[in-house]
Amino acid sequence: MSFEKTTEKESHYNHLEKMGIQELLKNINKEDQTVPLAVEKAIPQIEKLVEQIVSKLKSRRKVILYRCRYQWSFGYC
């Protein structure tokens, strides 16, 4: 997977210092509306990541519970 450095990317909004408050707020809102679309496109990758995390947590929990039972039987848990 490759990452694009956002800070080095060409901006959609140049000369922010020259914009009025209302224009700035509208542009911020416009950019915020792009987030759900980006998340929607990334859902397949997010799903794979979550599945891997859940799998790791489930397998680790079994190990921890087994070790805890083993130690408990000897009075260490």
Secondary structure by P-SEA (a helix, b strand, c coil): ccccccccccccccccccccaaaaaaaaaaaaaaaaaaaaaaaaaaaaaaaaaaaaaaaaaaaaaaaaaaaaaaccc
